[in-house]
Each structure stands twice: as structure tokens, then as C-alpha cells.
Amino acid sequence: MAKKGGLFAMLLGAAAGAAAVFFSKQENRDKAKEVVDKAKVQAKKAEKEVRKVVSDVKKATKESAKK
């Protein structure tokens, strides 16, 4: 009887191999870098929005607590 981890290890190995083949070309690494850079910019924008909402909620909570 095979171990449960055997299938997972095989799938993980296949995914790692596919990633190695994909990233072996400079063109693919450049494309991946562009996508990651765009995602970082979007994440920073989202972080600013979330911080603003949290700040607004804290402010509203403090005001309602004073009442």
C-alpha cells in the first residue's frame, strides 16, 4: 500500500519541474517579473485603502464610545 505523501510528492515534483522548465527561458522570467511587480503595486494600494478604512472605523468607534 502506498503512502499518502507519495502522490503529493509526485505532484509537487511535477510542479517544480514545470516551473523549472518555464523559468529556464529569460523571456519567461521577465514576464513573471512584470506580473510580480504589478501585483506588488496593487498590494500596496490595497494596503493603503485597508489602513484608511481601519482608521475610519477606529475613529467612528471612539466617537460613538464617547456618546
MITORPA-226678 format. One record per residue (C-alpha): residue in one letter; x, y, z. Coordinates in nm, 3 decimals. Each point is the difference from the previous one (the first is absolute). Layout:
<recs>
rec residu = A | u = X | v = Y | w = Z
...
</recs>
This chain:
<recs>
rec residu = M | u = 0.000 | v = 0.000 | w = 0.000
rec residu = A | u = 0.142 | v = 0.338 | w = -0.099
rec residu = K | u = 0.050 | v = 0.279 | w = 0.244
rec residu = K | u = -0.235 | v = 0.297 | w = -0.018
rec residu = G | u = 0.294 | v = 0.236 | w = -0.043
rec residu = G | u = 0.120 | v = -0.186 | w = -0.310
rec residu = L | u = -0.260 | v = 0.153 | w = -0.229
rec residu = F | u = 0.054 | v = 0.344 | w = 0.147
rec residu = A | u = 0.376 | v = -0.031 | w = -0.042
rec residu = M | u = -0.043 | v = -0.108 | w = -0.361
rec residu = L | u = -0.232 | v = 0.295 | w = -0.075
rec residu = L | u = 0.234 | v = 0.239 | w = 0.177
rec residu = G | u = 0.292 | v = -0.133 | w = -0.204
rec residu = A | u = -0.195 | v = 0.038 | w = -0.323
rec residu = A | u = -0.093 | v = 0.359 | w = 0.090
rec residu = A | u = 0.360 | v = 0.082 | w = 0.088
rec residu = G | u = 0.119 | v = -0.150 | w = -0.327
rec residu = A | u = -0.254 | v = 0.199 | w = -0.199
rec residu = A | u = 0.104 | v = 0.318 | w = 0.178
rec residu = A | u = 0.366 | v = -0.073 | w = -0.073
rec residu = V | u = -0.074 | v = -0.046 | w = -0.368
rec residu = F | u = -0.211 | v = 0.317 | w = -0.010
rec residu = F | u = 0.259 | v = 0.214 | w = 0.177
rec residu = S | u = 0.290 | v = -0.137 | w = -0.204
rec residu = K | u = -0.074 | v = 0.255 | w = -0.273
rec residu = Q | u = 0.099 | v = 0.362 | w = 0.066
rec residu = E | u = -0.316 | v = 0.120 | w = -0.176
rec residu = N | u = -0.221 | v = -0.190 | w = 0.246
rec residu = R | u = 0.196 | v = 0.132 | w = 0.299
rec residu = D | u = -0.048 | v = 0.355 | w = -0.128
rec residu = K | u = -0.375 | v = -0.055 | w = -0.045
rec residu = A | u = -0.030 | v = -0.147 | w = 0.349
rec residu = K | u = 0.190 | v = 0.296 | w = 0.146
rec residu = E | u = -0.241 | v = 0.243 | w = -0.169
rec residu = V | u = -0.298 | v = -0.182 | w = 0.149
rec residu = V | u = 0.156 | v = -0.007 | w = 0.346
rec residu = D | u = 0.084 | v = 0.370 | w = -0.019
rec residu = K | u = -0.359 | v = 0.086 | w = -0.098
rec residu = A | u = -0.130 | v = -0.215 | w = 0.285
rec residu = K | u = 0.226 | v = 0.182 | w = 0.247
rec residu = V | u = -0.135 | v = 0.338 | w = -0.113
rec residu = Q | u = -0.359 | v = -0.121 | w = 0.032
rec residu = A | u = 0.074 | v = -0.148 | w = 0.343
rec residu = K | u = 0.141 | v = 0.331 | w = 0.122
rec residu = K | u = -0.309 | v = 0.185 | w = -0.125
rec residu = A | u = -0.226 | v = -0.251 | w = 0.172
rec residu = E | u = 0.201 | v = 0.032 | w = 0.320
rec residu = K | u = -0.048 | v = 0.378 | w = 0.000
rec residu = E | u = -0.374 | v = -0.039 | w = -0.053
rec residu = V | u = -0.030 | v = -0.257 | w = 0.279
rec residu = R | u = 0.199 | v = 0.217 | w = 0.239
rec residu = K | u = -0.230 | v = 0.295 | w = -0.079
rec residu = V | u = -0.312 | v = -0.207 | w = 0.065
rec residu = V | u = 0.143 | v = -0.132 | w = 0.327
rec residu = S | u = 0.088 | v = 0.354 | w = 0.104
rec residu = D | u = -0.351 | v = 0.121 | w = -0.083
rec residu = V | u = -0.157 | v = -0.285 | w = 0.197
rec residu = K | u = 0.222 | v = 0.070 | w = 0.302
rec residu = K | u = -0.093 | v = 0.367 | w = -0.015
rec residu = A | u = -0.372 | v = -0.078 | w = -0.026
rec residu = T | u = 0.025 | v = -0.248 | w = 0.286
rec residu = K | u = 0.169 | v = 0.253 | w = 0.224
rec residu = E | u = -0.261 | v = 0.264 | w = -0.083
rec residu = S | u = -0.288 | v = -0.235 | w = 0.073
rec residu = A | u = 0.165 | v = -0.115 | w = 0.322
rec residu = K | u = 0.014 | v = 0.362 | w = 0.122
rec residu = K | u = -0.376 | v = 0.037 | w = -0.047
</recs>
